[in-house]
């Protein structure tokens, strides 16, 4: 059984965990890069700034997004300072705060973020620096179980909220891609009596998934399929696909590959559900998502994606009727329907 939803909202607790690296990113921007002074001297795009500063584009984009959400950089493709940024974070101002932030610059976390900016290789908690290291770590059953437990306790609150926000009353089968413990699949079928689900997970992770699904009493309606979400074909008999908290772990090329695989496997009028921490279309917030994106930038090859980025990729793959639905704890769902050719 799924737990009864609490009467309390843990969003602030989620934020403290997910924002753990955001302050260090601010220190890097101000104390190490003097980023706002450079922007004030010559506004430009993120790729232009990355070239001028000698850093990688992906991590710089994440930091610029954080600064937008804090109100020190204007929204838009050209990176410009706001009045708040010019008053307090640009050299020459009487209120220049950089010396205040340099007192934190020796923190190991700041130096780790600097390394990611320069090399674009995550300082992953698995001890590796590539997406392959992450996959290799998940091959170990002990690590897979530990990581799944962390994601499962988060999903205990988020999964029922997602299920209640969606209308799957006319759907038949959902494929939960890289579904971890299966808690999202369980929540969806629990909310929709006519729905069955399949969780696609790599071995040996699939055995961990199977155990969680069985313990919750959903074995008759939630199947587990061993497979690689990047390499193996998706079953063609599911009318809904779910990517919950998956895309943010991967770079743009990998994320777009996963979307393309769903586009190929879904029937016409089938729906793809992307449940994640999604940035606003102009990447100016929400601040909680911008903070979380720093954590992802540091520990994975991914980041948080915006509604406009994902919508553009989905449209190019033949999806339409794209809607954005808030769920819980600053997460939301993007729902897209596969059009006829």
N, C-alpha and C positions, 0 to 999 in steps of 0.2 A: 504493500500500500504506500501511497505517497503521503507525506506529512500534511497535516491540516495547516493551511497558510496562517502565518502569525498575524496578530493584530497590530504589530509594530512594523516600522519601516527601517530596514538596516542600511539604507543607501549611504548614510554618512560613514558607516563602518566599511562598506565596500570602497568608498572614496579614499579613506585613509590608506588602505592597502594598495589600491590601484595608482594612487598619486605619490607613491613612495619615492619615485625618482624625479618628480617634477621640479622640486626646489633645486636639485643639483643641476638640472638643465638650465634653469634660470641663472644660476651662478656661472655656468659655462658661457652663456650668452653675454653676460654683463662683464664678468671678471676676466675671462680668458679671451673671448673674441672681441670684446667691446663692440658688439654687433650693432647696437643702435647708433653709435657714432658713425660707423661705416655706412649704415643705411641713410642717415641724415646727410652725409657727405655726397652720396650718390645712390638714390633709390634704384631698384632693379628687380628682376624676377629672381626666384629662388635658384634656378640654374646659374644665372649670372653671378649672384652672391656667392654661391658655392665655389665657382671658378676663382673669383677674386680672393676668397678667404682660404683657398686650398683645402676645402673639406668636401665630403660626399653629399650628394643632393638629398638622399632619403632622410638621413638624420637631421640635416639642416631644415628640411621641410617640416619635420615634426616640431622642431624648436620654434620655427616661425609661426606655426599653427598655435603653439602654446602662447607665444607673445601676442598673437591676435586675440586669443581668448582672454588675455589679461588686460587688453585695451591699450597696449603700448605701440601696436602696429595696426595700421588701417586694413580693413578687408580689401580684397582685390588681388589680381595677379601681379601688380607692381607693388613691391614691398616698400611702404612709406611709414614714417613715424607719426603717431598721433601727438597731440599737445602733451599728454601725460608722458609719453616716451621722450619727447624733446626736453621737457622740464627736468626730468629726473635721471635719464639714462644716456644723455648725449654729452660728451666732453665739452667743457666750456660753460655749461650751465652752473649757476650758483648753487643749485640743488642736486648736483651730480652725485649719484649714489654708488658709483663703482667702488670707491675705497671701502665702503661698508660691506660690499659683497666679496671683496678679495679676502676678507678674513675667513671665508669658507672654502677658498679655492684649493687648499691642500687636502681636502677630504678625498679619500680613495675613490669614492663614488663619482666625484667630479672628474678625476683623472680617467676613470673607466669610460665615462661619457665622451671625454675628449678623444680617447682611442677609437671609439665607434665613429665619431665624426670624421676622423682622419682616414680610417681604414674601411668603414662600412661593414665591419664584421662584428656580430653581436657578442657580447660578453655573457654567454648563456649560462644559466645556473647548472647545466649539465657538465660544465667544464669544457665544452667545445665552443667553437666559434663559427660553425656553419650549420645550415639546415640539416645536413647529413648527420652531424653529431647529435642533433636532437632526435632524428629518426633512429639512429643507432641506440641511443639511450632508451628509447621506448621499446626496443627489442627485449630489454630486460624486464622480466615479469615484476620484480620488486619495485623498480622505478615506475613502471606503468601503473601499478596498483597505487603507489603513493601519489602520483600526479592525478590519477583519476579520482582519488578521494578528495583532493583539493578542489577539482572542478565539480564534483558531485555535490559537495556541501554548498557551493555557490548556486548550483542549479536547483537545489531544493526550494529556493525562493524564486529564482528567475523562470524556471520551466513552467510552473503553473500560471504565472503571470503571462507568459507568452501564449500558452494554450487558451487562456481566456480572451486574449486580444485578437485572436484569429477566428475566422469563420471557416471551419473545415467540415461543416455538416454534410456537404455533398461530395466530399472526397472519399476515396476508398483505401488507398495505400500510400503511406509516406515513407520515403527513403531518407533516413537520418545519416548523413555522410560524415564520417569521423565522429560518431555520436558519443564517444567516451563511455560513460557508465550506462547510457541509454535513458537517462532521466528525462530528457526532452521528449523522446519517443513515448515513454511511459505517460508523461503528462498529456501529450496530445491525444493518445488513445483513451485515456481516462476521461478527458473532456468531451470526446466524440465517440459515442458507443458504436457507431458503424465503421470506425476506422481501425485498420491494422497497420503495423509499422515493421520496417526492417532497419536495423542498425548496421551500417558498414564500418568495420574496423579492421585494422591490421592485426595479424597474429604476432605475438601472443596476447595482444590487447583484447582480442575478441573473447578470450576465455574470462578475462576480468569483466567485460561487458555482460557476458552470459550469466555470470554469478550475480551481478547487481540486478539484472532484470528478473532473474528467478527469485531472489530474496524479496523483491517488491511484489511478486505475485502476478507478473504480466507475461509469463512465458507463452501463454496461449495466443496472445495478440501481438507480441513483439518478438520477431525473429532476429537472429544475429548472423551476419554474413561476413566471413573473413575475406578481406581484399584490400588492395592498395588504391586509395582514392585517386591517385595520379595515373597509375598504370593499368588498372583493371577496368573493363567495361562495366558500366552501371546496368543493373537489371532494367528491362524496358517495360515492366508491368506495374510501375508506380506512377501515380498521377500527381504526386507532390514530392518535391525534394526539399530537404532542410539542411542548411549550412549554418550551424549555430556556434558562434565563437570560434570559427575556423579560419576565415579569410585573413583576419588580422595577424595571424602567425606567419604569413607568407608574403613574398614580394609581389609586385604587380603582375609579372609574367605568370607566376604560379597561380595567383588568384584568378586571373583571366582564363587559365587552362581549366580550372575547376568549374567555372561558370560555363565554359564551352562544352565540357563533358555533360553537364546537366542539360544544356540546350539540345545536345545530340540524343539523349536518352528519353527525355520527357515527350509525351504525346502532345499534339496540338491541344491547346487550352489547359495543359498541365501547368502547375504553378511551382515557382522556385521561391522559397522563403529564406531570406538572409537575416539571421538574428545576430546582432552584434552591438558593440559600442560604436555608433555611427556619428561622424561629424556632420554639422550642418552643410548645406550646399556650398556656401562660401568659405567654409573651413575657419569660421570665426568662433566656433564653440560647438557644443557646450564645453565649458571649461573642464568638467569632470572627464570628458572623453579626450580632450587635448592632453590632460595630465596622464591619463592611462596610456596614451599613445607613446609617451616618453618611455614608460616601462617596457612596452612592446619593442620599441626601437632598440633598447639596450639589450634585451634578452632574446629577441628573435630576428629574423630577416624581414619582418613585416612592420606594420603600423596600423593605426585606425584609418579607415577610408571614409570619404565623404559620400553623402547621398548622391551628389551630382556625379562623382567619379563612377560609382557603381551603376547608376542609372544609365550613363553613357555606354558603359561596357555591355550592359544587358540589352540595350536597344540595338547595338551593333550585332548582337547574336540572335536577334529576332524575337526578343521579348517586348511586351507592351503592357498597358494598364498597370503601370508601376505606382504603387502606393507606399507611403511611409507611415508606420503605426508605432507610437510609443508603447513600451511595455512596462518595465520596472527598473529601478536603480540605474538610471540614465542609459539603459539599453533600449533598443527599438528593433523593429522588423521592417525590412523592405520586401514587398510582395510583388512578384512579376509573373505575368502570364505569357506562355509561349504562343506566338501568333502562327497562323497558317502561312506557308511559304508564299 
